[in-house]
């Protein structure tokens, strides 16, 4: 005798538009011998499933796959493909490397991919333009201290994230041996980019901490002079 089973599962979604897409996908995936009843409330969908044990298990796994597919498609729809020259022109800033912009966006939690001059991302245009303006200033200054493109991007990325001046980070990196000085006096890679990035981030944190400590010391000195 076939073992029958009744189960209930609930799926959550980020918005009601995704809920509607999931329901349409489920309705088009009816499985013979399995009855399914859907109840949507807000951004949650409750599915009651009845049928043979093995068929119910397979159907619920399929529901999970449909949910992942719908979520992925919804995320892809939110992504836009932008040409770097268009973004920079609208931001009123000089061009910056698309790879650098994509890296900064990813660090802020967005999905971003750079291919040549094209950027594909789900970040809002307002934030993209603001980041481009910030990066353009840092990248322009980093060119004075970096002998190669990889070093310029690394200095710009770390300075943007830690709020530092490229000159300060470049000189500190030379002093600590993170970077080396080239024939033209500018910074060159001493190690591979990935390892250099980690060391620059560690160095940037130290510089920020030292800056805060100097700031506190100066503030304490001024307070002491005022008391006198």
mmCIF file of the C-alpha atoms, coordinates in Angstrom:
data_MODEL
# 
_entry.id   MODEL 
# 
loop_
_atom_site.group_PDB 
_atom_site.id 
_atom_site.type_symbol 
_atom_site.label_atom_id 
_atom_site.label_alt_id 
_atom_site.label_comp_id 
_atom_site.label_asym_id 
_atom_site.label_entity_id 
_atom_site.label_seq_id 
_atom_site.pdbx_PDB_ins_code 
_atom_site.Cartn_x 
_atom_site.Cartn_y 
_atom_site.Cartn_z 
_atom_site.occupancy 
_atom_site.B_iso_or_equiv 
_atom_site.pdbx_formal_charge 
_atom_site.auth_seq_id 
_atom_site.auth_comp_id 
_atom_site.auth_asym_id 
_atom_site.auth_atom_id 
_atom_site.pdbx_PDB_model_num 
ATOM 1   C CA . UNK A 1 1   ? 0.000  0.000  0.000   1.00 0.00 ? 1   UNK A CA 1 
ATOM 2   C CA . UNK A 1 2   ? 1.340  3.424  -0.997  1.00 0.00 ? 2   UNK A CA 1 
ATOM 3   C CA . UNK A 1 3   ? 2.286  5.564  1.951   1.00 0.00 ? 3   UNK A CA 1 
ATOM 4   C CA . UNK A 1 4   ? 0.517  8.931  1.708   1.00 0.00 ? 4   UNK A CA 1 
ATOM 5   C CA . UNK A 1 5   ? 1.801  12.058 3.346   1.00 0.00 ? 5   UNK A CA 1 
ATOM 6   C CA . UNK A 1 6   ? 0.617  15.590 4.068   1.00 0.00 ? 6   UNK A CA 1 
ATOM 7   C CA . UNK A 1 7   ? 3.235  18.297 4.578   1.00 0.00 ? 7   UNK A CA 1 
ATOM 8   C CA . UNK A 1 8   ? 3.345  22.054 4.896   1.00 0.00 ? 8   UNK A CA 1 
ATOM 9   C CA . UNK A 1 9   ? 6.266  24.346 4.013   1.00 0.00 ? 9   UNK A CA 1 
ATOM 10  C CA . UNK A 1 10  ? 6.645  28.124 4.086   1.00 0.00 ? 10  UNK A CA 1 
ATOM 11  C CA . UNK A 1 11  ? 8.876  30.209 1.816   1.00 0.00 ? 11  UNK A CA 1 
ATOM 12  C CA . UNK A 1 12  ? 9.931  33.822 2.371   1.00 0.00 ? 12  UNK A CA 1 
ATOM 13  C CA . UNK A 1 13  ? 10.683 36.384 -0.335  1.00 0.00 ? 13  UNK A CA 1 
ATOM 14  C CA . UNK A 1 14  ? 12.078 39.943 -0.408  1.00 0.00 ? 14  UNK A CA 1 
ATOM 15  C CA . UNK A 1 15  ? 9.001  41.509 -2.030  1.00 0.00 ? 15  UNK A CA 1 
ATOM 16  C CA . UNK A 1 16  ? 5.523  40.739 -3.360  1.00 0.00 ? 16  UNK A CA 1 
ATOM 17  C CA . UNK A 1 17  ? 6.641  40.878 -6.988  1.00 0.00 ? 17  UNK A CA 1 
ATOM 18  C CA . UNK A 1 18  ? 8.916  37.905 -6.327  1.00 0.00 ? 18  UNK A CA 1 
ATOM 19  C CA . UNK A 1 19  ? 6.028  36.167 -4.522  1.00 0.00 ? 19  UNK A CA 1 
ATOM 20  C CA . UNK A 1 20  ? 3.855  36.468 -7.658  1.00 0.00 ? 20  UNK A CA 1 
ATOM 21  C CA . UNK A 1 21  ? 6.647  35.069 -9.835  1.00 0.00 ? 21  UNK A CA 1 
ATOM 22  C CA . UNK A 1 22  ? 7.083  32.128 -7.472  1.00 0.00 ? 22  UNK A CA 1 
ATOM 23  C CA . UNK A 1 23  ? 3.356  31.354 -7.496  1.00 0.00 ? 23  UNK A CA 1 
ATOM 24  C CA . UNK A 1 24  ? 3.275  31.436 -11.303 1.00 0.00 ? 24  UNK A CA 1 
ATOM 25  C CA . UNK A 1 25  ? 6.293  29.117 -11.415 1.00 0.00 ? 25  UNK A CA 1 
ATOM 26  C CA . UNK A 1 26  ? 4.670  26.671 -8.971  1.00 0.00 ? 26  UNK A CA 1 
ATOM 27  C CA . UNK A 1 27  ? 1.385  26.663 -10.879 1.00 0.00 ? 27  UNK A CA 1 
ATOM 28  C CA . UNK A 1 28  ? 3.212  25.732 -14.075 1.00 0.00 ? 28  UNK A CA 1 
ATOM 29  C CA . UNK A 1 29  ? 5.059  22.891 -12.336 1.00 0.00 ? 29  UNK A CA 1 
ATOM 30  C CA . UNK A 1 30  ? 2.153  20.679 -11.277 1.00 0.00 ? 30  UNK A CA 1 
ATOM 31  C CA . UNK A 1 31  ? 3.256  17.107 -10.491 1.00 0.00 ? 31  UNK A CA 1 
ATOM 32  C CA . UNK A 1 32  ? 1.010  14.163 -11.256 1.00 0.00 ? 32  UNK A CA 1 
ATOM 33  C CA . UNK A 1 33  ? -0.329 12.493 -8.116  1.00 0.00 ? 33  UNK A CA 1 
ATOM 34  C CA . UNK A 1 34  ? 0.565  15.437 -5.874  1.00 0.00 ? 34  UNK A CA 1 
ATOM 35  C CA . UNK A 1 35  ? -1.924 18.047 -4.692  1.00 0.00 ? 35  UNK A CA 1 
ATOM 36  C CA . UNK A 1 36  ? -0.575 21.452 -3.696  1.00 0.00 ? 36  UNK A CA 1 
ATOM 37  C CA . UNK A 1 37  ? -2.407 24.401 -2.168  1.00 0.00 ? 37  UNK A CA 1 
ATOM 38  C CA . UNK A 1 38  ? -0.765 27.832 -1.940  1.00 0.00 ? 38  UNK A CA 1 
ATOM 39  C CA . UNK A 1 39  ? -1.576 30.577 0.532   1.00 0.00 ? 39  UNK A CA 1 
ATOM 40  C CA . UNK A 1 40  ? 0.303  33.890 0.160   1.00 0.00 ? 40  UNK A CA 1 
ATOM 41  C CA . UNK A 1 41  ? 0.401  36.473 2.936   1.00 0.00 ? 41  UNK A CA 1 
ATOM 42  C CA . UNK A 1 42  ? 2.665  39.456 2.462   1.00 0.00 ? 42  UNK A CA 1 
ATOM 43  C CA . UNK A 1 43  ? 6.065  38.194 1.437   1.00 0.00 ? 43  UNK A CA 1 
ATOM 44  C CA . UNK A 1 44  ? 5.505  34.630 2.678   1.00 0.00 ? 44  UNK A CA 1 
ATOM 45  C CA . UNK A 1 45  ? 3.986  31.722 0.786   1.00 0.00 ? 45  UNK A CA 1 
ATOM 46  C CA . UNK A 1 46  ? 2.639  28.690 2.625   1.00 0.00 ? 46  UNK A CA 1 
ATOM 47  C CA . UNK A 1 47  ? 2.400  25.525 0.521   1.00 0.00 ? 47  UNK A CA 1 
ATOM 48  C CA . UNK A 1 48  ? 0.363  22.488 1.661   1.00 0.00 ? 48  UNK A CA 1 
ATOM 49  C CA . UNK A 1 49  ? 1.361  19.331 -0.182  1.00 0.00 ? 49  UNK A CA 1 
ATOM 50  C CA . UNK A 1 50  ? -0.464 15.962 -0.212  1.00 0.00 ? 50  UNK A CA 1 
ATOM 51  C CA . UNK A 1 51  ? 0.476  12.777 -2.039  1.00 0.00 ? 51  UNK A CA 1 
ATOM 52  C CA . UNK A 1 52  ? 2.721  9.688  -1.965  1.00 0.00 ? 52  UNK A CA 1 
ATOM 53  C CA . UNK A 1 53  ? 5.676  10.052 0.395   1.00 0.00 ? 53  UNK A CA 1 
ATOM 54  C CA . UNK A 1 54  ? 8.411  9.876  -2.273  1.00 0.00 ? 54  UNK A CA 1 
ATOM 55  C CA . UNK A 1 55  ? 6.520  12.191 -4.619  1.00 0.00 ? 55  UNK A CA 1 
ATOM 56  C CA . UNK A 1 56  ? 5.944  14.751 -1.854  1.00 0.00 ? 56  UNK A CA 1 
ATOM 57  C CA . UNK A 1 57  ? 9.635  14.761 -0.960  1.00 0.00 ? 57  UNK A CA 1 
ATOM 58  C CA . UNK A 1 58  ? 10.623 15.284 -4.595  1.00 0.00 ? 58  UNK A CA 1 
ATOM 59  C CA . UNK A 1 59  ? 8.003  18.010 -5.046  1.00 0.00 ? 59  UNK A CA 1 
ATOM 60  C CA . UNK A 1 60  ? 9.172  19.968 -1.995  1.00 0.00 ? 60  UNK A CA 1 
ATOM 61  C CA . UNK A 1 61  ? 12.769 19.790 -3.209  1.00 0.00 ? 61  UNK A CA 1 
ATOM 62  C CA . UNK A 1 62  ? 11.535 21.127 -6.541  1.00 0.00 ? 62  UNK A CA 1 
ATOM 63  C CA . UNK A 1 63  ? 9.770  23.996 -4.755  1.00 0.00 ? 63  UNK A CA 1 
ATOM 64  C CA . UNK A 1 64  ? 13.086 24.935 -3.135  1.00 0.00 ? 64  UNK A CA 1 
ATOM 65  C CA . UNK A 1 65  ? 14.761 24.926 -6.545  1.00 0.00 ? 65  UNK A CA 1 
ATOM 66  C CA . UNK A 1 66  ? 12.012 27.130 -7.978  1.00 0.00 ? 66  UNK A CA 1 
ATOM 67  C CA . UNK A 1 67  ? 12.451 29.598 -5.129  1.00 0.00 ? 67  UNK A CA 1 
ATOM 68  C CA . UNK A 1 68  ? 16.205 29.872 -5.806  1.00 0.00 ? 68  UNK A CA 1 
ATOM 69  C CA . UNK A 1 69  ? 15.561 30.328 -9.529  1.00 0.00 ? 69  UNK A CA 1 
ATOM 70  C CA . UNK A 1 70  ? 12.988 33.072 -8.967  1.00 0.00 ? 70  UNK A CA 1 
ATOM 71  C CA . UNK A 1 71  ? 15.248 34.907 -6.503  1.00 0.00 ? 71  UNK A CA 1 
ATOM 72  C CA . UNK A 1 72  ? 18.208 34.729 -8.896  1.00 0.00 ? 72  UNK A CA 1 
ATOM 73  C CA . UNK A 1 73  ? 16.122 35.988 -11.822 1.00 0.00 ? 73  UNK A CA 1 
ATOM 74  C CA . UNK A 1 74  ? 14.766 38.838 -9.708  1.00 0.00 ? 74  UNK A CA 1 
ATOM 75  C CA . UNK A 1 75  ? 18.289 39.855 -8.669  1.00 0.00 ? 75  UNK A CA 1 
ATOM 76  C CA . UNK A 1 76  ? 19.452 39.745 -12.296 1.00 0.00 ? 76  UNK A CA 1 
ATOM 77  C CA . UNK A 1 77  ? 16.572 41.998 -13.333 1.00 0.00 ? 77  UNK A CA 1 
ATOM 78  C CA . UNK A 1 78  ? 17.733 44.607 -10.829 1.00 0.00 ? 78  UNK A CA 1 
ATOM 79  C CA . UNK A 1 79  ? 21.214 44.694 -12.344 1.00 0.00 ? 79  UNK A CA 1 
ATOM 80  C CA . UNK A 1 80  ? 22.029 47.252 -15.033 1.00 0.00 ? 80  UNK A CA 1 
ATOM 81  C CA . UNK A 1 81  ? 24.857 47.395 -17.551 1.00 0.00 ? 81  UNK A CA 1 
ATOM 82  C CA . UNK A 1 82  ? 26.587 50.753 -17.709 1.00 0.00 ? 82  UNK A CA 1 
ATOM 83  C CA . UNK A 1 83  ? 29.427 52.111 -19.824 1.00 0.00 ? 83  UNK A CA 1 
ATOM 84  C CA . UNK A 1 84  ? 32.146 53.643 -17.683 1.00 0.00 ? 84  UNK A CA 1 
ATOM 85  C CA . UNK A 1 85  ? 32.385 56.808 -19.792 1.00 0.00 ? 85  UNK A CA 1 
ATOM 86  C CA . UNK A 1 86  ? 28.643 57.413 -19.295 1.00 0.00 ? 86  UNK A CA 1 
ATOM 87  C CA . UNK A 1 87  ? 28.893 56.952 -15.533 1.00 0.00 ? 87  UNK A CA 1 
ATOM 88  C CA . UNK A 1 88  ? 31.899 59.280 -15.230 1.00 0.00 ? 88  UNK A CA 1 
ATOM 89  C CA . UNK A 1 89  ? 30.314 61.890 -17.457 1.00 0.00 ? 89  UNK A CA 1 
ATOM 90  C CA . UNK A 1 90  ? 27.128 61.932 -15.372 1.00 0.00 ? 90  UNK A CA 1 
ATOM 91  C CA . UNK A 1 91  ? 29.210 62.056 -12.191 1.00 0.00 ? 91  UNK A CA 1 
ATOM 92  C CA . UNK A 1 92  ? 31.230 64.966 -13.583 1.00 0.00 ? 92  UNK A CA 1 
ATOM 93  C CA . UNK A 1 93  ? 34.479 63.152 -12.837 1.00 0.00 ? 93  UNK A CA 1 
ATOM 94  C CA . UNK A 1 94  ? 37.504 61.843 -14.771 1.00 0.00 ? 94  UNK A CA 1 
ATOM 95  C CA . UNK A 1 95  ? 37.557 58.166 -15.675 1.00 0.00 ? 95  UNK A CA 1 
ATOM 96  C CA . UNK A 1 96  ? 38.569 55.553 -13.133 1.00 0.00 ? 96  UNK A CA 1 
ATOM 97  C CA . UNK A 1 97  ? 39.291 51.870 -13.850 1.00 0.00 ? 97  UNK A CA 1 
ATOM 98  C CA . UNK A 1 98  ? 36.085 49.846 -14.089 1.00 0.00 ? 98  UNK A CA 1 
ATOM 99  C CA . UNK A 1 99  ? 37.727 47.033 -12.088 1.00 0.00 ? 99  UNK A CA 1 
ATOM 100 C CA . UNK A 1 100 ? 38.421 49.460 -9.253  1.00 0.00 ? 100 UNK A CA 1 
ATOM 101 C CA . UNK A 1 101 ? 34.836 50.732 -9.223  1.00 0.00 ? 101 UNK A CA 1 
ATOM 102 C CA . UNK A 1 102 ? 33.463 47.164 -9.250  1.00 0.00 ? 102 UNK A CA 1 
ATOM 103 C CA . UNK A 1 103 ? 35.733 46.201 -6.352  1.00 0.00 ? 103 UNK A CA 1 
ATOM 104 C CA . UNK A 1 104 ? 34.564 49.132 -4.235  1.00 0.00 ? 104 UNK A CA 1 
ATOM 105 C CA . UNK A 1 105 ? 30.903 48.349 -4.975  1.00 0.00 ? 105 UNK A CA 1 
ATOM 106 C CA . UNK A 1 106 ? 31.383 44.706 -3.998  1.00 0.00 ? 106 UNK A CA 1 
ATOM 107 C CA . UNK A 1 107 ? 32.971 45.767 -0.722  1.00 0.00 ? 107 UNK A CA 1 
ATOM 108 C CA . UNK A 1 108 ? 29.844 47.802 -0.028  1.00 0.00 ? 108 UNK A CA 1 
ATOM 109 C CA . UNK A 1 109 ? 27.685 44.723 -0.489  1.00 0.00 ? 109 UNK A CA 1 
ATOM 110 C CA . UNK A 1 110 ? 26.526 45.205 -4.082  1.00 0.00 ? 110 UNK A CA 1 
ATOM 111 C CA . UNK A 1 111 ? 26.861 42.806 -6.968  1.00 0.00 ? 111 UNK A CA 1 
ATOM 112 C CA . UNK A 1 112 ? 29.286 44.225 -9.510  1.00 0.00 ? 112 UNK A CA 1 
ATOM 113 C CA . UNK A 1 113 ? 31.222 42.911 -12.479 1.00 0.00 ? 113 UNK A CA 1 
ATOM 114 C CA . UNK A 1 114 ? 33.590 44.778 -14.786 1.00 0.00 ? 114 UNK A CA 1 
ATOM 115 C CA . UNK A 1 115 ? 34.379 43.735 -18.349 1.00 0.00 ? 115 UNK A CA 1 
ATOM 116 C CA . UNK A 1 116 ? 36.450 46.246 -20.231 1.00 0.00 ? 116 UNK A CA 1 
ATOM 117 C CA . UNK A 1 117 ? 34.681 49.621 -20.059 1.00 0.00 ? 117 UNK A CA 1 
ATOM 118 C CA . UNK A 1 118 ? 31.375 47.989 -19.051 1.00 0.00 ? 118 UNK A CA 1 
ATOM 119 C CA . UNK A 1 119 ? 30.074 47.710 -15.493 1.00 0.00 ? 119 UNK A CA 1 
ATOM 120 C CA . UNK A 1 120 ? 27.168 45.460 -14.492 1.00 0.00 ? 120 UNK A CA 1 
ATOM 121 C CA . UNK A 1 121 ? 25.782 46.102 -11.021 1.00 0.00 ? 121 UNK A CA 1 
ATOM 122 C CA . UNK A 1 122 ? 22.683 46.351 -8.845  1.00 0.00 ? 122 UNK A CA 1 
ATOM 123 C CA . UNK A 1 123 ? 23.952 49.448 -7.045  1.00 0.00 ? 123 UNK A CA 1 
ATOM 124 C CA . UNK A 1 124 ? 21.791 52.602 -7.328  1.00 0.00 ? 124 UNK A CA 1 
ATOM 125 C CA . UNK A 1 125 ? 23.075 55.190 -9.792  1.00 0.00 ? 125 UNK A CA 1 
ATOM 126 C CA . UNK A 1 126 ? 23.200 57.910 -7.130  1.00 0.00 ? 126 UNK A CA 1 
ATOM 127 C CA . UNK A 1 127 ? 25.676 55.911 -5.046  1.00 0.00 ? 127 UNK A CA 1 
ATOM 128 C CA . UNK A 1 128 ? 27.712 54.883 -8.103  1.00 0.00 ? 128 UNK A CA 1 
ATOM 129 C CA . UNK A 1 129 ? 28.209 58.528 -9.088  1.00 0.00 ? 129 UNK A CA 1 
ATOM 130 C CA . UNK A 1 130 ? 29.175 59.535 -5.552  1.00 0.00 ? 130 UNK A CA 1 
ATOM 131 C CA . UNK A 1 131 ? 31.751 56.726 -5.388  1.00 0.00 ? 131 UNK A CA 1 
ATOM 132 C CA . UNK A 1 132 ? 33.155 57.643 -8.815  1.00 0.00 ? 132 UNK A CA 1 
ATOM 133 C CA . UNK A 1 133 ? 33.724 61.237 -7.699  1.00 0.00 ? 133 UNK A CA 1 
ATOM 134 C CA . UNK A 1 134 ? 35.521 60.066 -4.558  1.00 0.00 ? 134 UNK A CA 1 
ATOM 135 C CA . UNK A 1 135 ? 37.645 57.526 -6.436  1.00 0.00 ? 135 UNK A CA 1 
ATOM 136 C CA . UNK A 1 136 ? 38.582 59.974 -9.193  1.00 0.00 ? 136 UNK A CA 1 
ATOM 137 C CA . UNK A 1 137 ? 40.208 62.363 -6.725  1.00 0.00 ? 137 UNK A CA 1 
ATOM 138 C CA . UNK A 1 138 ? 42.153 59.624 -4.960  1.00 0.00 ? 138 UNK A CA 1 
ATOM 139 C CA . UNK A 1 139 ? 43.152 57.886 -8.183  1.00 0.00 ? 139 UNK A CA 1 
ATOM 140 C CA . UNK A 1 140 ? 44.456 61.139 -9.648  1.00 0.00 ? 140 UNK A CA 1 
ATOM 141 C CA . UNK A 1 141 ? 46.671 61.697 -6.619  1.00 0.00 ? 141 UNK A CA 1 
ATOM 142 C CA . UNK A 1 142 ? 47.771 58.050 -6.469  1.00 0.00 ? 142 UNK A CA 1 
ATOM 143 C CA . UNK A 1 143 ? 49.272 58.398 -9.953  1.00 0.00 ? 143 UNK A CA 1 
ATOM 144 C CA . UNK A 1 144 ? 51.978 60.673 -8.505  1.00 0.00 ? 144 UNK A CA 1 
ATOM 145 C CA . UNK A 1 145 ? 53.135 57.962 -6.102  1.00 0.00 ? 145 UNK A CA 1 
ATOM 146 C CA . UNK A 1 146 ? 52.463 54.702 -7.983  1.00 0.00 ? 146 UNK A CA 1 
ATOM 147 C CA . UNK A 1 147 ? 54.650 53.511 -10.853 1.00 0.00 ? 147 UNK A CA 1 
ATOM 148 C CA . UNK A 1 148 ? 52.124 51.019 -12.262 1.00 0.00 ? 148 UNK A CA 1 
ATOM 149 C CA . UNK A 1 149 ? 48.383 50.622 -12.692 1.00 0.00 ? 149 UNK A CA 1 
ATOM 150 C CA . UNK A 1 150 ? 48.021 47.771 -10.120 1.00 0.00 ? 150 UNK A CA 1 
ATOM 151 C CA . UNK A 1 151 ? 49.681 49.920 -7.440  1.00 0.00 ? 151 UNK A CA 1 
ATOM 152 C CA . UNK A 1 152 ? 47.477 52.922 -8.277  1.00 0.00 ? 152 UNK A CA 1 
ATOM 153 C CA . UNK A 1 153 ? 44.353 50.819 -7.885  1.00 0.00 ? 153 UNK A CA 1 
ATOM 154 C CA . UNK A 1 154 ? 45.558 49.319 -4.592  1.00 0.00 ? 154 UNK A CA 1 
ATOM 155 C CA . UNK A 1 155 ? 46.435 52.707 -3.099  1.00 0.00 ? 155 UNK A CA 1 
ATOM 156 C CA . UNK A 1 156 ? 43.123 54.200 -4.244  1.00 0.00 ? 156 UNK A CA 1 
ATOM 157 C CA . UNK A 1 157 ? 41.064 51.275 -2.961  1.00 0.00 ? 157 UNK A CA 1 
ATOM 158 C CA . UNK A 1 158 ? 42.643 51.209 0.498   1.00 0.00 ? 158 UNK A CA 1 
ATOM 159 C CA . UNK A 1 159 ? 42.685 55.010 0.889   1.00 0.00 ? 159 UNK A CA 1 
ATOM 160 C CA . UNK A 1 160 ? 39.011 55.213 -0.106  1.00 0.00 ? 160 UNK A CA 1 
ATOM 161 C CA . UNK A 1 161 ? 38.014 52.553 2.394   1.00 0.00 ? 161 UNK A CA 1 
ATOM 162 C CA . UNK A 1 162 ? 40.082 53.941 5.286   1.00 0.00 ? 162 UNK A CA 1 
ATOM 163 C CA . UNK A 1 163 ? 39.820 57.671 4.576   1.00 0.00 ? 163 UNK A CA 1 
ATOM 164 C CA . UNK A 1 164 ? 43.546 58.203 4.027   1.00 0.00 ? 164 UNK A CA 1 
ATOM 165 C CA . UNK A 1 165 ? 45.664 60.346 1.728   1.00 0.00 ? 165 UNK A CA 1 
ATOM 166 C CA . UNK A 1 166 ? 47.508 58.332 -0.987  1.00 0.00 ? 166 UNK A CA 1 
ATOM 167 C CA . UNK A 1 167 ? 50.760 60.168 -0.200  1.00 0.00 ? 167 UNK A CA 1 
ATOM 168 C CA . UNK A 1 168 ? 50.646 59.125 3.462   1.00 0.00 ? 168 UNK A CA 1 
ATOM 169 C CA . UNK A 1 169 ? 49.896 55.502 2.629   1.00 0.00 ? 169 UNK A CA 1 
ATOM 170 C CA . UNK A 1 170 ? 52.497 55.345 -0.143  1.00 0.00 ? 170 UNK A CA 1 
ATOM 171 C CA . UNK A 1 171 ? 55.333 56.706 2.036   1.00 0.00 ? 171 UNK A CA 1 
ATOM 172 C CA . UNK A 1 172 ? 54.332 54.476 4.943   1.00 0.00 ? 172 UNK A CA 1 
ATOM 173 C CA . UNK A 1 173 ? 54.231 51.445 2.618   1.00 0.00 ? 173 UNK A CA 1 
ATOM 174 C CA . UNK A 1 174 ? 57.778 52.237 1.437   1.00 0.00 ? 174 UNK A CA 1 
ATOM 175 C CA . UNK A 1 175 ? 59.007 52.677 5.020   1.00 0.00 ? 175 UNK A CA 1 
ATOM 176 C CA . UNK A 1 176 ? 57.460 49.381 6.151   1.00 0.00 ? 176 UNK A CA 1 
ATOM 177 C CA . UNK A 1 177 ? 58.628 47.446 3.093   1.00 0.00 ? 177 UNK A CA 1 
ATOM 178 C CA . UNK A 1 178 ? 55.129 46.740 1.794   1.00 0.00 ? 178 UNK A CA 1 
ATOM 179 C CA . UNK A 1 179 ? 56.046 48.436 -1.490  1.00 0.00 ? 179 UNK A CA 1 
ATOM 180 C CA . UNK A 1 180 ? 59.441 49.216 -3.010  1.00 0.00 ? 180 UNK A CA 1 
ATOM 181 C CA . UNK A 1 181 ? 60.781 52.347 -4.638  1.00 0.00 ? 181 UNK A CA 1 
ATOM 182 C CA . UNK A 1 182 ? 61.292 52.247 -8.385  1.00 0.00 ? 182 UNK A CA 1 
ATOM 183 C CA . UNK A 1 183 ? 63.878 54.045 -10.492 1.00 0.00 ? 183 UNK A CA 1 
ATOM 184 C CA . UNK A 1 184 ? 61.566 57.043 -10.894 1.00 0.00 ? 184 UNK A CA 1 
ATOM 185 C CA . UNK A 1 185 ? 61.045 57.280 -7.143  1.00 0.00 ? 185 UNK A CA 1 
ATOM 186 C CA . UNK A 1 186 ? 57.488 55.980 -7.245  1.00 0.00 ? 186 UNK A CA 1 
ATOM 187 C CA . UNK A 1 187 ? 56.060 52.851 -5.602  1.00 0.00 ? 187 UNK A CA 1 
ATOM 188 C CA . UNK A 1 188 ? 56.270 49.434 -7.202  1.00 0.00 ? 188 UNK A CA 1 
ATOM 189 C CA . UNK A 1 189 ? 54.890 46.054 -6.228  1.00 0.00 ? 189 UNK A CA 1 
ATOM 190 C CA . UNK A 1 190 ? 57.193 44.014 -4.049  1.00 0.00 ? 190 UNK A CA 1 
ATOM 191 C CA . UNK A 1 191 ? 54.838 41.044 -3.635  1.00 0.00 ? 191 UNK A CA 1 
ATOM 192 C CA . UNK A 1 192 ? 51.772 39.744 -5.457  1.00 0.00 ? 192 UNK A CA 1 
ATOM 193 C CA . UNK A 1 193 ? 48.759 42.138 -5.535  1.00 0.00 ? 193 UNK A CA 1 
ATOM 194 C CA . UNK A 1 194 ? 46.538 40.034 -3.262  1.00 0.00 ? 194 UNK A CA 1 
ATOM 195 C CA . UNK A 1 195 ? 49.136 39.822 -0.507  1.00 0.00 ? 195 UNK A CA 1 
ATOM 196 C CA . UNK A 1 196 ? 50.035 43.487 -0.970  1.00 0.00 ? 196 UNK A CA 1 
ATOM 197 C CA . UNK A 1 197 ? 46.378 44.466 -0.559  1.00 0.00 ? 197 UNK A CA 1 
ATOM 198 C CA . UNK A 1 198 ? 46.153 42.653 2.781   1.00 0.00 ? 198 UNK A CA 1 
ATOM 199 C CA . UNK A 1 199 ? 49.339 44.321 4.023   1.00 0.00 ? 199 UNK A CA 1 
ATOM 200 C CA . UNK A 1 200 ? 48.194 47.758 2.853   1.00 0.00 ? 200 UNK A CA 1 
ATOM 201 C CA . UNK A 1 201 ? 44.874 47.303 4.670   1.00 0.00 ? 201 UNK A CA 1 
ATOM 202 C CA . UNK A 1 202 ? 46.695 46.331 7.863   1.00 0.00 ? 202 UNK A CA 1 
ATOM 203 C CA . UNK A 1 203 ? 49.005 49.322 7.464   1.00 0.00 ? 203 UNK A CA 1 
ATOM 204 C CA . UNK A 1 204 ? 46.055 51.659 6.818   1.00 0.00 ? 204 UNK A CA 1 
ATOM 205 C CA . UNK A 1 205 ? 44.379 50.502 10.041  1.00 0.00 ? 205 UNK A CA 1 
ATOM 206 C CA . UNK A 1 206 ? 47.582 51.242 11.947  1.00 0.00 ? 206 UNK A CA 1 
ATOM 207 C CA . UNK A 1 207 ? 47.842 54.709 10.393  1.00 0.00 ? 207 UNK A CA 1 
ATOM 208 C CA . UNK A 1 208 ? 44.222 55.477 11.314  1.00 0.00 ? 208 UNK A CA 1 
ATOM 209 C CA . UNK A 1 209 ? 44.817 54.338 14.877  1.00 0.00 ? 209 UNK A CA 1 
ATOM 210 C CA . UNK A 1 210 ? 48.004 56.408 15.140  1.00 0.00 ? 210 UNK A CA 1 
ATOM 211 C CA . UNK A 1 211 ? 46.135 59.414 13.751  1.00 0.00 ? 211 UNK A CA 1 
ATOM 212 C CA . UNK A 1 212 ? 43.387 59.048 16.364  1.00 0.00 ? 212 UNK A CA 1 
ATOM 213 C CA . UNK A 1 213 ? 45.983 58.760 19.132  1.00 0.00 ? 213 UNK A CA 1 
ATOM 214 C CA . UNK A 1 214 ? 47.790 61.904 17.922  1.00 0.00 ? 214 UNK A CA 1 
ATOM 215 C CA . UNK A 1 215 ? 44.442 63.671 17.780  1.00 0.00 ? 215 UNK A CA 1 
ATOM 216 C CA . UNK A 1 216 ? 43.649 62.709 21.361  1.00 0.00 ? 216 UNK A CA 1 
ATOM 217 C CA . UNK A 1 217 ? 47.103 63.794 22.523  1.00 0.00 ? 217 UNK A CA 1 
ATOM 218 C CA . UNK A 1 218 ? 46.725 67.196 20.864  1.00 0.00 ? 218 UNK A CA 1 
ATOM 219 C CA . UNK A 1 219 ? 43.249 67.599 22.330  1.00 0.00 ? 219 UNK A CA 1 
ATOM 220 C CA . UNK A 1 220 ? 44.545 66.754 25.807  1.00 0.00 ? 220 UNK A CA 1 
ATOM 221 C CA . UNK A 1 221 ? 47.397 69.263 25.386  1.00 0.00 ? 221 UNK A CA 1 
ATOM 222 C CA . UNK A 1 222 ? 44.988 72.026 24.371  1.00 0.00 ? 222 UNK A CA 1 
ATOM 223 C CA . UNK A 1 223 ? 42.710 71.223 27.300  1.00 0.00 ? 223 UNK A CA 1 
ATOM 224 C CA . UNK A 1 224 ? 45.707 71.374 29.655  1.00 0.00 ? 224 UNK A CA 1 
ATOM 225 C CA . UNK A 1 225 ? 46.811 74.758 28.273  1.00 0.00 ? 225 UNK A CA 1 
ATOM 226 C CA . UNK A 1 226 ? 43.267 76.098 28.700  1.00 0.00 ? 226 UNK A CA 1 
ATOM 227 C CA . UNK A 1 227 ? 43.262 75.063 32.347  1.00 0.00 ? 227 UNK A CA 1 
ATOM 228 C CA . UNK A 1 228 ? 46.513 76.971 32.840  1.00 0.00 ? 228 UNK A CA 1 
# 
